């Protein structure tokens, strides 16, 4: 988060509130907070209790610290990281649709996805995920990874699944499509066209084609074979 122009807010909460971090947008033009929280227990009972009680308790505890601005109450997004194994999709939807306290976004991950992410960061000596790095991952292999993800190929790179999921959940990240070099179609046609057909091709391009001129143009270019 700090690599994406957010500042870590120095705040302490009761230890029972799990592992968390609160971030504030650096720009004074962005009145926005993000609270990241990792829940080790993704059982139905634990998540229901978090939805019914814990989220509100965290919200109130942060408010009384006097370390947040007034807009925290209306503009703080909670990013909840959850292991996807055995995770109830109904409870995920309940969390994200809950209108109280925080706006909640759930980021699901699997052990293989997390391992793939850590391996990528380590092999490329990357200390933090930025928008540029995420775009590099999404645009890698000239779009082959995207097609593998789109069609859910079994041998696809699991890192891509997680990165796309993160991109969709974090509003401050933007996708920049990789510019593709356009092929010179005219040059390809000229190179593939036999010399004997060059004049015919040029004549085809030179005339105006319409329903009422088709027969006239064909006879003019290829001659009347009747």
C-alpha positions in Angstrom: 0.0 0.0 0.0 2.8 2.4 0.8 4.2 1.9 -2.7 0.9 3.1 -4.1 0.8 6.5 -2.4 -0.8 5.5 0.9 0.7 6.2 4.3 0.6 3.7 7.2 -1.4 5.1 10.2 0.2 4.3 13.5 -2.6 2.8 15.4 -3.1 0.1 18.0 -6.1 -2.1 18.5 -6.9 -5.0 20.9 -4.9 -8.1 19.8 -8.1 -10.0 19.4 -8.8 -8.0 16.3 -6.3 -10.1 14.2 -3.5 -8.9 12.0 -4.3 -5.5 10.4 -2.9 -2.3 8.9 -4.6 1.0 8.3 -3.6 3.2 5.4 -4.5 6.8 4.5 -4.2 8.3 1.0 -1.2 10.7 0.8 -2.9 13.2 -1.5 -5.0 15.8 0.2 -7.4 15.5 -2.8 -8.2 11.9 -1.9 -10.1 11.5 1.3 -9.7 7.7 1.5 -8.7 5.0 4.0 -8.0 1.3 3.5 -7.9 -1.2 6.3 -6.2 -4.5 5.4 -7.0 -7.4 7.6 -6.1 -11.1 7.4 -8.4 -13.6 8.9 -6.8 -17.0 9.6 -10.1 -18.6 10.5 -12.5 -18.7 7.5 -15.1 -21.1 9.0 -18.7 -20.1 8.6 -19.1 -19.4 12.4 -16.0 -17.2 12.5 -17.0 -15.2 9.4 -20.5 -14.8 10.6 -19.3 -13.5 14.0 -16.9 -11.1 12.2 -19.8 -9.8 10.1 -22.2 -9.5 13.1 -19.9 -8.2 15.7 -16.1 -7.8 15.1 -16.3 -5.4 12.1 -18.3 -2.9 14.1 -16.0 -3.3 17.1 -13.0 -2.5 14.9 -14.8 0.5 13.4 -15.6 2.0 16.8 -12.1 1.3 18.2 -10.5 3.1 15.3 -12.8 6.1 15.6 -12.1 6.7 19.3 -8.3 6.8 18.8 -8.5 10.3 17.3 -5.9 9.3 14.7 -8.3 9.4 11.7 -10.0 12.2 9.9 -13.8 12.8 10.0 -14.1 11.3 6.5 -12.9 7.9 7.8 -16.5 7.1 8.9 -17.8 7.4 5.3 -14.8 6.5 3.2 -12.8 3.5 4.6 -12.6 0.3 2.7 -11.8 -2.9 4.5 -9.8 -5.4 2.5 -10.3 -8.9 3.9 -7.8 -11.5 2.9 -9.2 -15.1 3.1 -7.9 -18.5 2.2 -10.3 -19.8 -0.4 -10.1 -23.4 0.8 -13.5 -24.3 2.4 -14.7 -20.7 2.1 -18.4 -20.1 1.9 -19.3 -18.0 -1.1 -22.6 -17.0 0.5 -20.7 -15.4 3.4 -18.3 -13.7 1.1 -21.3 -12.0 -0.6 -22.8 -11.2 2.8 -19.6 -9.4 3.8 -19.3 -7.5 0.6 -22.9 -6.5 0.5 -23.0 -5.5 4.2 -23.9 -1.7 4.3 -22.6 -1.0 7.8 -19.3 0.4 9.1 -16.8 -0.3 6.3 -17.1 -0.9 2.7 -15.8 -4.5 2.5 -13.9 -6.2 -0.3 -12.8 -9.8 0.0 -9.6 -11.0 -1.6 -9.6 -14.8 -1.9 -6.4 -16.7 -2.3 -5.3 -20.3 -2.5 -2.0 -21.7 -1.1 -0.7 -22.3 -4.7 -1.5 -18.7 -5.7 0.2 -17.3 -2.6 3.2 -19.5 -3.3 3.3 -18.4 -6.9 3.2 -14.7 -5.8 6.0 -15.1 -3.2 8.1 -17.0 -5.8 7.6 -14.2 -8.4 8.5 -11.5 -5.9 11.6 -13.3 -4.7 12.9 -14.3 -8.1 12.5 -10.7 -9.4 13.8 -9.0 -6.2 10.5 -7.1 -5.8 9.8 -5.8 -2.3 6.3 -4.3 -3.0 3.6 -4.7 -5.6 3.0 -1.5 -7.5 0.5 -0.7 -10.3 3.4 -1.0 -12.8 4.5 -4.4 -11.6 0.9 -5.7 -11.6 0.5 -4.4 -15.2 3.8 -6.2 -16.2 2.4 -9.5 -14.8 -1.0 -9.0 -16.6 0.6 -8.1 -19.9 3.3 -10.8 -19.8 3.7 -13.3 -22.6 1.9 -11.2 -25.2 -1.5 -12.0 -23.8 -1.0 -15.7 -23.6 -1.5 -15.7 -19.8 -4.7 -13.7 -20.1 -6.1 -16.3 -22.6 -5.1 -19.1 -20.3 -6.9 -17.3 -17.4 -10.0 -16.5 -19.6 -10.5 -20.1 -20.6 -9.3 -21.4 -17.2 -6.7 -23.8 -18.7 -5.5 -26.3 -16.1 -1.9 -25.5 -16.8 -2.3 -21.7 -16.4 0.0 -19.7 -14.1 -1.8 -19.4 -10.8 -0.2 -16.1 -10.1 -2.3 -14.5 -12.8 -5.6 -15.5 -11.1 -4.6 -13.8 -7.9 -3.2 -10.7 -9.6 -6.4 -10.2 -11.6 -8.5 -10.6 -8.5 -6.4 -8.0 -6.6 -6.7 -5.6 -9.5 -10.5 -5.9 -9.5 -10.7 -5.2 -5.8 -8.3 -2.2 -5.5 -9.8 0.9 -7.0 -6.5 2.8 -7.0 -4.9 0.3 -9.4 -5.3 1.0 -13.1 -4.8 -1.4 -16.0 -2.7 -0.1 -18.9 -2.9 -2.4 -21.9 0.4 -3.2 -23.6 0.7 -1.4 -26.9 0.9 -3.9 -29.7 2.9 -3.1 -32.9 0.5 -2.9 -35.8 1.4 -5.0 -38.8 1.8 -3.3 -42.2 -1.0 -5.1 -44.0 -0.4 -3.2 -47.2 3.2 -4.3 -47.2 2.2 -7.9 -46.5 -0.3 -7.9 -49.4 2.3 -6.4 -51.8 4.9 -9.0 -50.8 2.5 -11.9 -51.2 0.9 -10.7 -54.5 2.4 -12.2 -57.7 3.7 -9.6 -60.1 1.2 -10.7 -62.7 -1.7 -9.7 -60.5 -0.3 -6.3 -59.2 -2.0 -4.3 -61.9 -5.4 -6.1 -61.4 -5.2 -5.5 -57.7 -4.5 -1.8 -58.2 -7.4 -1.5 -60.5 -9.7 -3.2 -58.0 -8.7 -0.6 -55.4 -9.0 2.4 -57.8 -12.7 2.0 -58.7 -15.7 2.8 -56.5 -17.7 -0.3 -55.6 -21.5 -0.1 -55.3 -24.4 -2.4 -56.1 -25.1 -0.6 -59.4 -21.5 -0.6 -60.6 -20.4 -4.1 -59.8 -21.0 -5.6 -63.2 -19.5 -2.6 -64.9 -16.4 -2.8 -62.7 -15.9 -6.5 -63.2 -16.2 -6.2 -67.0 -13.8 -3.3 -66.9 -11.1 -5.1 -64.9 -11.4 -8.7 -66.1 -13.2 -8.1 -69.4 -16.6 -9.4 -70.6 -16.3 -13.2 -70.8 -19.9 -13.6 -72.1 
